[in-house]
Amino acid sequence: MKKKVLIVCTTASMVGNFNIPNIRLLKRMGYDVEVACNFKDVSSWSLNDSNKLKKLLEALNVKCFQIDFVRSPFKILSNCKAYKELNKIIMQRDYNFIHCHTPIAGALTRLSAKRNGVKVIYTAHGFHFFKGGPLKNWIIYYPIEKWLSSYTDILITINNEDYLLAKDKMNSNQVFKINGAGVDINRFRKKMNYRKEIREKLNISDNQIVLLSVGELNRNKNHKTIIEALGSINNRDLVYVIAGVGSEKANLISLSKKNGIEKSLKLIGYVDKVEQIYSAADIFVFPSKREGLSFAGIEAMSAGLPIVGSNIRGVKDYILEGRSGFLLKPNDYKGFADKILFLARHNTIRKKMGAFNEKIANQYDISNVNKKMFEIYMKMADCKK
């Protein structure tokens, strides 16, 4: 019988953004791969994006299952329904092992895997509990993850803080750290023809300084701090471009008007060829309150951009203060304003930091991450249940 693996994520975006390399790798290793997620969730992806993913998975000969996962742990009835849907699949499909991601899908999968005697890998894309994080997150999520870690054959973390905590506190048989999901570094190298093309499309002149953020428009991404920073600077030569969709769009527009910078804010939505946008930027701004190990920061480094970011887990892993850019408290809009203005005024320093970041980004290249994932999957194949 052919070897078979199930990939489980709460949303389709997590499959598309983080797991296509894993799926391709498993296929090369001789596994049939199947995917279970909520393809109907449109919180960060549109239905059109989900349909594109389905077509890609179909082309890769990957069977897909629609599971009505929800993101909230407090929607008990919805989570029970999702568990029953998932458990039925796991009970019937005879998997060699399962690789799950995201808190809700990861929890329900491990419960079902334990019940059905199936080996399981869980990738934590940033624990909800972390140094300096809300107390309620430690009270709610830490005990659950510690309990579920006993049902986890291999636990994968993607930043140093989570790795050390998992090694010390969790009960998984094996714990590994990888450098995120990996980035195709060459794809994001800066190309000057894109700079001109994108700036013309966005009506931005060549002498204006473009600040860029890439990510969902939500409270955690904390774009409001940059809007407040620009409001305090009040310099029309600074333009803030955000690539992403989400529930905070109207609030960000309102805040930009309140701060008098509505003409300097450009919300460009979801961008299919996002690498082109990086080439049009001068500074990457990254004010998140919480991250696992963000793609966007690595992509920005690959494009040779200096970064002004939050001094948090998953960002400080790769930003070296004063060499890659600057690290600040997430809500310190005055601090962000000072560093943004400093970099805007010093082109030579921007270029020096950008060149340094291009070198650092190499260790996060997809080829290096694939090598590590191959080792982990091989260890999983050798695990006894």
Buried (B, 14 or more C-beta within 10 A) or exposed (E): EEBBBBBBBBBBBBBBBBBBBBBBBBBEBEBBBBBBBBBEBBBBBEEEBBEBBBEBBEEEEBBBBBBBBBBEBEEEEBBEBBBEBBBEBBEEBEBBBBBBBBBBBBBBBBBBBBEBEBBBBBBBBBBBBBEEBBEEBBEBBBEBBBEBBEBBBBBBBBBBBBBEBBBEEBBBBBBBBBBBBBBBBEBBBBBEEBBEBBBEEBEBEEEBBBBBBBBBBBEEBBBBBBBBBBBBBEBEEBBBBBBBBBEBBEBBBEBBEEBEBEEBBBBBEBBEEBBBBBBBBBBBBBBBBBBBBBBBBBBBBBBBBBBBBBBBBBBBBBBBEEEBBBBBBBBBBBBBBBBBBEBBEEEEEBEEBBEBBBEBBEEBBBEBBBEBBBEBBEBBBEBEE
